[in-house]
Amino acid sequence: MDVFIFGASGFIGQAVTRQVIAAGHSVSALARSDRSSAALLALGARPVRGDMTEPSSWQDSVAQADAVVQVAAAFEGDLATADAIWTDAIIRTAQQQSSRALRVIYTGGCWLYPARTEPALTEADAFDPLPSFQFMVAHRAKLIAAGVETVIVHPGMVWSEDGGCTGEIASAIRVGKAVDVVDSTAVCWPLVHVEDLASLYALALAKGEAGCDYLGVADPGISVARIIHAIEHATGRTATVRTHALAEAVEQHGEWIMGTARSQCIDSDRARLLLGWRPQRAFLDSMTASVGERAARPGPAEALYRVTADWTATYPDPICLQRGDAFSLSDETFDWDGHTWIWARSEDGREGWIPDDLARRSEGVLRAQEAFSAMELSCRAGEQLHGLKQRHGWVWCRHPDGRTGWVPHGYLEKVPPPAT
């Protein structure tokens, strides 16, 4: 089969291109730049220079194809307008073909479906898209109404070991930056690994039913808290979680960010039963495998504590340093249980208390010897926390809801391990 792919040089598109070629198909793909062309050639695809919004640059190539896969997406720019131009051009091209039907694999997404975790969402549920993605519902309907042989794949939130929706979390944890969470860590994300998703596209291309929707999710719904916890274990580092109100996040990033606060649990039985889809990479299993036998539960270096009195974090957005970051010190110090803390200010303007042994001087500049966050953890008496490390009379703890931060050692008592 001759297949033309839009978005082939992107995160999802490259994986789809590899899988489609591996299935024995000949692939051409749209390339907007020399860089994209080189990437496509390396994958084994034939690049066609052009732009999605300029159909004259690609319609002749599509007219020669048996099938089209649309995986072009972006969270910036006017994707709705670009997709509208693409949809109209595809319909014209398909209707001009008299010898054979043009097969189109169109991409929707889990954010076209409602926020719900029980019962799990399926393709039978009515669409309730985020405002930013309403156009996908309209364009899907337009393609089908025009008689185009359209199969729709709806990916969950796509991840990989170093990219996708979990990549930014992992990167932040590795370098000691705060993990930014929208609304709550209790939100559930339906996950799918990019390679498993690519295999679904290849199956949809080969035997998907025209006019049919296929949800592509391997992990039905995992809370953001559990995702962060799993990455902590995989990286051997602890996370600082910073939660943002939804309105604040939308103002900063745009309406698409609302999707990260949409709690969902999704059933992909249709793809499994009708297409034979067999995803191979469950997120939590993959994170556990990366550290051998360390499962997503308190590890041997952790201790379980009970909070003995309420503690409220003093500063909402304190200093957070990566190893090697420059900062300045004030003359203000205080003693906590025999340990000295110094008031510091980072180059981004954030301030807070740091332990007196954190600083080293390099070429006349004070720099952090290691990553350090001064984030404290608000907690209530009776709650149980996992203590990950101790320093200067404080314990870095993780709350069951995924939040992390420092709690004074005097406000905690160890919970004895269960008898064996």
Disulfide bonds with the S-S distance in Angstrom:
none
